[in-house]
């Protein structure tokens, strides 16, 4: 099918102009002014933005964790993403303990069978090199299209890996050209702080942040950077939330090292005070790393973490859990892990604009959502006209 989109304000990575776009099948074949071509469908986009589909590099769909499963499966999550203007995303395969990487890949691909509505790829989250996957198998993944390895430096007793596993994976990445991604928090120190807080009876939501201070994120970020430097692999630090993490990334970039940072839009809007809301309302804002002191929001802008596409990216990290469900293994703590769904990023960008922020600084991490469209109708078909944005 051919489609001609006429007279819209076309925004690309390099240009901003009013023009026409001609699409054949799923490929844009012409962009110009007043295109004289015949199309099976013509859309009048006058007065509307026409944006490329966005790529979300960090999602968790149908992911089991802590006795619960993220509330969106592949179909519902991707449908929401399409309405928000995201046409491709990269999900995380979580290697179960004791499983080979091949088994993990089969399990995650089965989750998408018959449910996929947009393009997707995968990262491999490495959790077990002792009784599960091998270094040789890990090295074969790029040939299968999986070119990034994720490791958790937090969540002790669940997903956290040792420094040995982290470093050995980095060495494989250096050999294969793969990218290493890290969730950078000092899981050992956090576990000590959590156990101490529990012993003293501190179970309110704000203790989620007090037991995960920014220094634990900064230390782990710097440790990962230095280990990646020794191994000779590129490093991508996910959901950067605070000055203590931004600064070592910025320093590494100034030295010309292959280090990138990724933040999430919630860190621009939600701060520590949200955890202190009464009547357990603060539990809605429990995620990891936790909401930080408000001054860190300016740090994420002013230290240019997002401003240059070579310095960093913005991601949503959609991994929403039902806020009514407590984790079975921590019934005495507020741990709903309440990140938002894929469609909400466009709403976040609109809010940034309303507050006077320059949304162009979000680079490839921003996306759009239909004006006035609510989450409840994301199961409906998203028409192309409906996804064009009014100026």
C-alpha positions as CSV (number, residue, x, y, z in Angstrom):
1,X,0.0,0.0,0.0
2,X,1.2,3.5,-0.8
3,X,0.6,6.5,1.4
4,X,1.2,10.2,0.7
5,X,1.4,12.4,3.8
6,X,0.9,16.0,2.7
7,X,1.8,19.4,4.1
8,X,3.0,18.3,7.6
9,X,5.8,19.8,9.7
10,X,8.4,17.1,9.2
11,X,10.9,16.7,12.0
12,X,14.0,14.5,11.5
13,X,17.3,14.2,13.4
14,X,18.7,16.9,11.1
15,X,15.7,18.9,9.7
16,X,12.5,20.8,10.5
17,X,10.4,21.8,7.5
18,X,7.0,21.7,6.0
19,X,6.8,19.0,3.3
20,X,5.3,15.8,2.0
21,X,6.3,12.2,2.7
22,X,5.6,9.3,0.3
23,X,5.5,5.8,1.7
24,X,5.5,2.5,-0.2
25,X,4.8,-0.6,1.8
26,X,6.7,0.1,5.1
27,X,9.5,2.2,3.5
28,X,9.7,6.0,3.1
29,X,10.8,6.4,-0.5
30,X,10.4,10.2,-1.1
31,X,10.5,13.3,1.1
32,X,10.0,16.8,-0.5
33,X,7.8,19.8,-1.1
34,X,4.6,19.4,-3.2
35,X,5.3,15.8,-4.3
36,X,3.6,15.0,-7.6
37,X,2.9,11.3,-7.0
38,X,-0.1,9.1,-7.0
39,X,-0.9,7.2,-3.8
40,X,-3.6,4.8,-2.7
41,X,-4.1,6.9,0.5
42,X,-3.6,10.6,1.0
43,X,-3.4,12.1,4.4
44,X,-3.7,15.9,5.0
45,X,-1.1,16.6,7.7
46,X,-1.3,20.4,7.6
47,X,-0.8,21.9,11.0
48,X,0.5,18.7,12.4
49,X,3.9,17.2,13.3
50,X,5.2,14.3,11.3
51,X,7.8,12.4,13.3
52,X,9.9,9.3,12.7
53,X,8.9,6.3,14.8
54,X,10.9,6.2,18.0
55,X,13.1,3.4,19.4
56,X,12.8,2.6,23.1
57,X,16.1,0.8,24.1
58,X,15.0,-0.5,27.5
59,X,11.7,-2.4,28.2
60,X,10.6,-5.2,30.4
61,X,7.5,-6.9,29.0
62,X,6.0,-10.1,30.6
63,X,8.9,-10.2,33.0
64,X,8.8,-12.2,36.2
65,X,10.5,-10.6,39.2
66,X,10.1,-11.0,42.9
67,X,7.0,-13.2,42.8
68,X,5.1,-10.9,40.4
69,X,5.1,-10.3,36.6
70,X,5.1,-7.0,34.9
71,X,1.6,-6.0,34.0
72,X,2.1,-5.6,30.2
73,X,2.7,-8.5,28.0
74,X,4.1,-8.1,24.5
75,X,0.8,-7.4,22.8
76,X,-0.5,-4.8,25.3
77,X,2.9,-3.2,25.8
78,X,3.6,-2.9,22.1
79,X,0.1,-1.6,21.4
80,X,0.6,1.1,23.9
81,X,4.0,1.9,22.4
82,X,2.5,2.3,18.9
83,X,0.0,4.8,20.2
84,X,2.8,6.7,21.9
85,X,4.8,6.9,18.7
86,X,7.3,4.1,19.4
87,X,7.7,1.7,16.5
88,X,10.6,-0.4,17.8
89,X,11.8,-1.4,21.2
90,X,14.5,-3.6,22.7
91,X,13.4,-5.9,25.5
92,X,15.5,-7.8,28.0
93,X,15.8,-11.6,28.1
94,X,16.4,-12.5,31.7
95,X,18.5,-15.6,31.9
96,X,16.9,-17.9,34.6
97,X,19.4,-19.3,37.0
98,X,20.6,-22.7,35.7
99,X,19.4,-22.0,32.2
100,X,21.5,-21.8,29.1
101,X,21.3,-18.7,27.0
102,X,19.6,-20.7,24.2
103,X,16.8,-21.8,26.6
104,X,16.4,-18.2,27.8
105,X,16.1,-17.0,24.2
106,X,13.5,-19.6,23.3
107,X,11.5,-18.7,26.4
108,X,11.4,-15.0,25.6
109,X,10.6,-15.4,22.0
110,X,7.7,-17.7,22.9
111,X,6.3,-14.7,24.9
112,X,6.2,-12.7,21.6
113,X,4.8,-15.4,19.3
114,X,1.5,-14.2,17.9
115,X,1.5,-11.0,19.9
116,X,4.0,-8.8,18.2
117,X,2.6,-5.6,16.6
118,X,5.8,-3.5,16.2
119,X,9.5,-4.2,15.6
120,X,11.6,-5.5,18.5
121,X,15.0,-6.8,19.5
122,X,16.6,-8.2,22.6
123,X,19.3,-7.6,25.1
124,X,20.6,-10.6,27.1
125,X,20.6,-10.2,30.9
126,X,23.4,-12.4,32.2
127,X,22.7,-13.9,35.6
128,X,24.5,-17.2,35.8
129,X,27.8,-18.3,34.3
130,X,28.4,-21.0,36.9
131,X,25.6,-23.5,36.3
132,X,23.8,-21.9,33.4
133,X,25.3,-20.2,30.3
134,X,28.9,-20.5,29.3
135,X,31.3,-17.8,28.0
136,X,31.5,-19.6,24.7
137,X,27.7,-19.5,24.3
138,X,27.7,-15.8,25.4
139,X,30.2,-15.1,22.6
140,X,27.9,-16.6,20.0
141,X,25.0,-14.3,20.8
142,X,26.0,-11.4,18.4
143,X,25.8,-13.8,15.5
144,X,22.2,-14.4,16.5
145,X,21.4,-10.7,16.5
146,X,21.8,-10.1,20.3
147,X,24.6,-7.6,20.5
148,X,24.3,-6.4,24.1
149,X,24.7,-8.0,27.5
150,X,23.0,-6.6,30.7
151,X,24.3,-7.3,34.2
152,X,22.7,-6.3,37.5
153,X,25.0,-5.0,40.2
154,X,22.0,-4.8,42.5
155,X,19.2,-7.1,43.7
156,X,21.3,-9.3,45.9
157,X,19.9,-12.9,46.0
158,X,17.9,-12.4,42.8
159,X,19.6,-10.9,39.7
160,X,22.8,-9.5,41.1
161,X,26.1,-10.9,39.7
162,X,29.6,-11.0,41.2
163,X,32.3,-8.7,39.9
164,X,33.9,-11.8,38.4
165,X,30.9,-12.5,36.3
166,X,30.7,-8.9,35.4
167,X,34.3,-8.7,34.3
168,X,34.3,-12.0,32.4
169,X,31.3,-10.8,30.5
170,X,33.1,-7.6,29.7
171,X,36.0,-9.5,28.4
172,X,33.7,-11.5,26.0
173,X,32.1,-8.2,24.9
174,X,35.6,-6.8,24.1
175,X,36.2,-9.8,21.9
176,X,32.9,-9.9,20.1
177,X,32.2,-6.1,19.9
178,X,29.1,-6.4,22.0
179,X,27.9,-3.6,24.4
180,X,27.8,-4.2,28.1
181,X,24.9,-2.6,30.0
182,X,24.8,-2.3,33.8
183,X,22.2,-1.6,36.5
184,X,24.7,0.2,38.7
185,X,24.0,0.1,42.4
186,X,26.1,-1.5,45.2
187,X,23.9,-4.5,46.0
188,X,26.0,-5.7,49.0
189,X,25.9,-2.3,50.7
190,X,22.2,-1.9,50.0
191,X,21.4,-5.3,51.4
192,X,23.2,-4.4,54.7
193,X,21.2,-1.1,54.9
194,X,17.9,-2.9,54.1
195,X,18.5,-5.5,56.8
196,X,19.3,-2.8,59.3
197,X,16.2,-0.8,58.5
198,X,14.0,-3.9,58.8
199,X,15.5,-4.7,62.2
200,X,14.7,-1.2,63.4
201,X,11.1,-1.4,62.0
202,X,11.5,1.1,59.2
203,X,9.2,-0.2,56.4
204,X,7.6,3.0,55.1
205,X,8.0,3.7,51.4
206,X,10.6,6.5,51.9
207,X,13.0,3.9,53.4
208,X,13.3,2.4,50.0
209,X,15.3,5.5,49.0
210,X,17.1,5.8,52.4
211,X,18.4,2.3,52.1
212,X,19.6,3.0,48.5
213,X,21.5,6.3,48.8
214,X,22.9,7.9,45.7
215,X,26.5,7.1,46.8
216,X,25.7,3.4,46.2
217,X,24.8,4.2,42.6
218,X,27.8,6.4,42.1
219,X,30.2,3.8,43.5
220,X,28.8,1.1,41.3
221,X,28.8,3.3,38.2
222,X,32.5,4.2,38.7
223,X,33.4,0.6,39.4
224,X,31.7,-0.5,36.2
225,X,33.4,2.2,34.2
226,X,36.9,1.3,35.5
227,X,36.3,-2.5,34.9
228,X,35.1,-1.8,31.4
229,X,38.2,0.3,30.8
230,X,40.4,-2.6,31.9
231,X,38.5,-5.2,29.8
232,X,38.4,-2.9,26.8
233,X,34.6,-3.0,26.2
234,X,32.0,-0.2,25.7
235,X,29.7,0.4,28.6
236,X,26.1,1.7,28.8
237,X,24.9,2.6,32.3
238,X,21.1,2.4,32.6
239,X,18.6,4.5,34.5
240,X,21.1,7.1,35.8
241,X,19.3,9.0,38.5
242,X,21.7,11.3,40.4
243,X,24.8,13.5,40.4
244,X,26.9,10.7,41.9
245,X,26.4,8.6,38.8
246,X,26.3,11.4,36.2
247,X,29.7,12.8,37.2
248,X,31.8,9.6,36.6
249,X,30.1,9.1,33.3
250,X,30.8,12.7,32.2
251,X,34.4,12.3,33.3
252,X,34.8,9.1,31.3
253,X,33.3,10.8,28.3
254,X,35.7,13.8,28.6
255,X,38.5,11.3,28.5
256,X,37.2,9.8,25.3
257,X,36.2,6.5,26.8
258,X,33.3,4.5,25.3
259,X,30.8,5.1,28.1
260,X,27.2,6.2,27.8
261,X,24.4,6.9,30.2
262,X,20.7,6.4,30.0
263,X,18.2,8.1,32.3
264,X,14.4,7.6,32.5
265,X,11.7,10.2,32.2
266,X,10.4,9.6,35.7
267,X,13.6,11.0,37.2
268,X,12.7,14.4,35.6
269,X,9.3,14.6,37.4
270,X,9.3,12.4,40.5
271,X,11.6,13.2,43.5
272,X,12.1,11.8,47.0
273,X,9.2,13.8,48.4
274,X,6.8,11.6,46.5
275,X,7.8,8.6,48.7
276,X,6.7,10.6,51.7
277,X,3.1,10.9,50.7
278,X,0.7,9.8,53.4
279,X,-1.6,6.8,53.6
280,X,0.9,4.6,51.8
281,X,0.5,6.7,48.6
282,X,4.3,6.9,48.5
283,X,4.4,3.2,47.6
284,X,3.3,4.0,44.1
285,X,6.7,5.6,43.5
286,X,8.9,2.7,44.7
287,X,11.3,1.8,41.9
288,X,15.0,1.2,41.6
289,X,17.1,3.4,41.7
290,X,14.7,5.3,43.8
291,X,13.4,8.9,43.3
292,X,16.2,11.2,44.3
293,X,16.4,14.7,45.8
294,X,14.9,17.3,43.5
295,X,18.2,19.0,42.7
296,X,19.2,15.9,40.8
297,X,16.6,16.8,38.1
298,X,18.6,19.8,37.1
299,X,21.9,17.8,37.1
300,X,20.4,15.4,34.5
301,X,19.9,18.4,32.2
302,X,22.9,20.6,32.9
303,X,25.5,17.9,32.8
304,X,24.4,17.1,29.3
305,X,23.6,13.5,29.9
306,X,20.8,13.6,27.3
307,X,21.7,16.6,25.2
308,X,24.2,14.9,22.9
309,X,23.2,11.6,21.3
310,X,26.8,10.4,21.7
311,X,26.7,11.1,25.4
312,X,23.5,9.5,26.5
313,X,19.9,8.5,25.8
314,X,16.5,8.7,27.4
315,X,14.5,5.6,28.0
316,X,11.2,4.8,29.6
317,X,12.2,1.4,31.1
318,X,8.6,0.3,31.1
319,X,8.2,-2.4,33.7
320,X,4.9,-1.5,35.4
321,X,3.6,-3.7,38.2
322,X,0.1,-3.7,39.7
323,X,0.5,-1.2,42.6
324,X,-2.0,-3.3,44.6
325,X,0.4,-6.3,44.7
326,X,3.1,-6.7,47.3
327,X,6.0,-9.0,46.6
328,X,5.7,-12.3,48.3
329,X,9.3,-12.3,49.5
330,X,9.0,-8.9,51.2
331,X,5.5,-8.7,52.7
332,X,6.8,-6.2,55.3
333,X,8.1,-3.7,52.7
334,X,6.5,-1.5,50.1
335,X,7.9,-2.9,46.8
336,X,5.3,-2.6,44.0
337,X,8.1,-1.4,41.7
338,X,5.8,1.2,40.0
339,X,7.3,2.3,36.8
340,X,5.0,3.5,34.1
341,X,3.9,1.9,30.8
342,X,5.2,2.5,27.3
343,X,2.6,5.0,26.2
344,X,3.3,7.5,28.9
345,X,6.6,8.9,27.6
346,X,4.8,11.2,25.1
347,X,2.8,12.6,28.0
348,X,6.0,13.2,29.9
349,X,7.5,15.1,26.9
350,X,4.4,17.3,26.7
351,X,4.7,18.1,30.4
352,X,8.4,19.0,29.9
353,X,7.3,21.4,27.2
354,X,4.6,22.9,29.4
355,X,7.3,23.5,32.1
356,X,9.5,25.4,29.7
357,X,12.1,22.7,29.1
358,X,13.6,22.3,25.6
359,X,12.2,18.9,24.6
360,X,14.7,18.6,21.7
361,X,17.3,17.7,24.3
362,X,15.6,14.4,24.7
363,X,17.1,13.4,21.4
364,X,16.0,9.9,20.3
365,X,14.5,9.2,23.7
366,X,11.3,11.3,23.2
367,X,8.1,10.2,21.6
368,X,4.6,11.3,20.9
369,X,1.1,10.4,22.0
370,X,-2.2,11.3,20.4
371,X,-3.6,14.5,21.8
372,X,-6.4,13.7,24.3
373,X,-6.0,10.0,24.0
374,X,-6.4,8.1,27.2
375,X,-4.8,4.8,28.1
376,X,-8.1,2.9,28.1
377,X,-8.4,2.8,24.4
378,X,-5.0,1.5,23.6
379,X,-6.5,-1.8,22.5
380,X,-8.0,-0.1,19.4
381,X,-6.3,0.1,16.1
382,X,-4.0,3.1,15.9
383,X,-4.7,4.9,12.6
384,X,-1.9,6.8,10.9
385,X,-4.0,10.0,11.0
386,X,-4.5,9.5,14.7
387,X,-0.8,9.3,15.4
388,X,0.0,12.6,13.7
389,X,0.5,15.4,16.2
390,X,-1.1,18.9,16.2
391,X,1.3,21.8,16.2
